[in-house]
Amino acid sequence: MDEETTNEPAARAASEALYGLLSAAVRLKLNMLVTGGTGSGKTTLLNVISMFIPEKERIVTIEDAAELQLRQPHWVRLETRPPNIEGRGQVTQRDLLRNALRMRPDRILVGEVRGGEALDMLQAMNTGHDGSVTTAHSNSPRDGLARIETMVLMAGMDLPARAIREQMASAFHLLVHTARYSDGTRRVSKIAEITGMEGDIITMQDIAVFSPTGVGADGQVLGQHAFTGIRPRFYDRLKLAGIDLPLTIFLR
């Protein structure tokens, strides 16, 4: 009990620093991929991330079912539509994404990529729509990239694996992984930064992780977020953009 109490200030400080990191990343307009299993809190986190987007920006959200709740005044919500009884009138996420690009959005938020629209999302991120975010089901950030690669192939384009990975490496800046723990709590379990390519492999480095330390008497999973001590490559861009994020948080 004493040890748990002693750890509370450190855990709180680390969580606040994590919150500050995500806020700074959104304001810097880094592209993010949020990954996690079913019910791990991906959409909830996407709602939190959206709170950091400046009100002056035009945001387009694309979803299968309307779950995102943004408060910005310049928000356009697009939702897919299934075919009617005659098999007509279907509107897919890929249709919506292509139309969204004509709306001159500052950011595009895709509730979850499931198929060929992943290719359009990558192209949008690589052609000036910085600060965009999407989610994907996966068991780890690395698995999330593998799933995106598979989805791009579902678009029907015969692209070599290296070309797809190069697009992903330049499109995504941060990978944020969520997890649901045995006590039912949902947490950000890892934040990783994509650093480039080595051969045919996308390279990344962990910036922050959640480290479980045990299970309490009530079954609650104990632990805290901790930074790995690695300075993100985008840190200098934060300073140039006038975004105040102390370098010391990465050393905790």
Salt bridges, closest charged atoms under 4 A:
GLU57 OE1 - ARG107 NE 2.51
GLU63 OE2 - ARG77 NE 3.83
ASP64 OD2 - ARG114 NH1 2.10
GLU112 OE1 - ARG114 NH2 3.31
GLU112 OE2 - HIS137 ND1 2.55
ASP120 OD2 - ARG94 NE 2.58
ASP120 OD1 - ARG98 NE 3.61
GLU149 OE1 - ARG165 NE 2.93
GLU166 OE2 - ARG162 NE 3.07
ASP200 OD1 - ARG162 NH1 3.09
ASP206 OD2 - LYS190 NZ 3.59
ASP236 OD1 - ARG231 NH2 2.33
